[in-house]
Amino acid sequence: MSGLSIDHGGAIAVDTAQLRDLAVRVRGVVPVLAEVADAVARAEALLATAAWTELAPAAWSLRSVATSLDGLTARVEKTAADLVLMAEAYEVVELRARAEALAHTDAAAAAAVEARLARLLASDGSVGTLADTLERTADARRFRGLDDQYDAAGLLPPVFLGGAFVGVTSGLGRVRPGMALGATADPVRVSVASRSRPTGAPSGLASALRRLPSASGAQVAIEKYTMPGEAPRYVAYLAGSRSMSLRTAGGTEPWDMKSNIELYTGGRSASYQATFDALAAAGARPGDRVDVVAHSQGGMIAAHLAMESPFAVTTQITAGSPVEPTLSADHTLVQLRHTDDVVSALAAGGAREGTGSADSFTASRVGDPDAGQQDLALETHSLENYVETAAMVDASADPRAEALDAYWADLDRAVTVDRTEYRAERVLPDP
């Protein structure tokens, strides 16, 4: 699977309850071993009474068995203790993340978590040290390959690592509750670029990413699914940046670096406004279900659509997004991330506690393991590269990946699918 990793999305995704349950079951072997050891000891004692007979060697053999059982019992007890310690260390990581998240929304709940964390750390001095080690290991895994890019006389690796540095130090890579976009967006004009009628819903993640608009200069595609006996549903396909030039930022192209900077720093961008206008033009109204498939800059738009828009965004699929939204348990977030993608690194590796429903997951890998001049063009961030990753997820036997099949099948119940691609332009003031 080319190093593909699928987990809930947290930096450390471990079920501490399962670890503790495993410790209990391992420790449950100790009484059984004690019974066996007692039986062996009694048999040895009995055979020892037959000294200088042909049974004497058997007594010596049983004594060796008893010694081995003592060693095995000690190892079992240590394994159980290590599992408990590991569960407590993972819980420390989770509590730290939970306290950090709650600090932005519920000070009282954050204080309660901090109190639990303090008690846990005080119970065993080694727990905190082990938790620190787990966090460092997870951090290294989240950015694997980021510093292994085209060297260019040593100039480029620090640039690529800069994405992770910005995300980690600024905190802007996490879209938290209450972080609504501010200011007023630049005026935009949205027009229809093309219309079509697909035969059905996408068949998987790769198929969905291939529906992102690419022709006719369109940046947004809206598919309206007319469901039998139900309200219509919509899927918005949001493209990544069309221009990465700072020189032309703020020009007619809304999917540009100005919008990137605005969205990342909490401003309402022209691209975000254009997405709203496209949805309205397609017939979506407040309260309607609007799911999102997005690449790069589109992932930032998707995050805010889910967290602050009047639409019911219950599922979003992003590839190489610079941010990660903080979602509740009734939202499903599927993230595709390349650990060597400097744009994805701006999300700082995501939430340590994960985000969204139990069906949410992050699929990650090193997108471009070969250092070369293609790194200058951010090949690992390209949509084509993420389509390859999506195909790997589609072929995976991971139950969360397989659960997406039900989502596509549900969409495929639609009587008709109407697709409209929209071209947006920033309206510039008269010179």
Order of alpha helices (4+ residues) and beta strands (2+ residues): beta-alpha-alpha-alpha-alpha-alpha-alpha-beta-beta-alpha-beta-beta-alpha-alpha-beta-alpha-beta-beta-beta-alpha-beta-alpha-alpha-beta
